[in-house]
Amino acid sequence: MDNKFRDKIDSFHQNLNHRDIVPERCYRRNNMHYRLVCYVNNIIALYLSSEFNVIPIFIHRAFKEIKFLKKILKENNRKIPSYYNFVLEYLKLMAEFSNSLESIEDYLKSRIPIELFQKPGQPWRCSIQSPAVFQLYLSHPWAKT
């Protein structure tokens, strides 16, 4: 594994569950942030156990959950926790890491939301190397959410 990723990922893992970062009471199952925190912690566990193939699935779920929660919070004029931005940066890093691994099959890489490869202020681009993977991504219903 590339040290470029390892150091950054380890830094995130040391902070993602810090009490000053996670939303208050997020570990309670009836808390609106619970699923997001669980998805993120699943990514951490999969990474630590070197089960990289499943990471793209949880990247997709976490990203979709953030979009859903932001919508709910905006509709109710509530503040969006800074934890979301921290998680988005983590998801971008894990997307880049996952996309760099040849051991992860293309159909799993295609689960990673394209938006996570886009840099702010840059035009949209696809970081998935294979055009076939991109077409596979566009052909699935979950790609349109």
Secondary structure, DSSP 8 states (H G I E B T S, - for coil): --HHHHHHHHHHHHHTT-TTTS-TTTTSTTSTTHHHHHHHHHHHHHHHTT-GGGHHHHHHHHHHHHHHHHHHHHHTT----HHHHHHHHHHHHHHHHHHH-TTS-HHHHTTS-GGGG--TTS------S-HHHHHHHHHSGGGG-
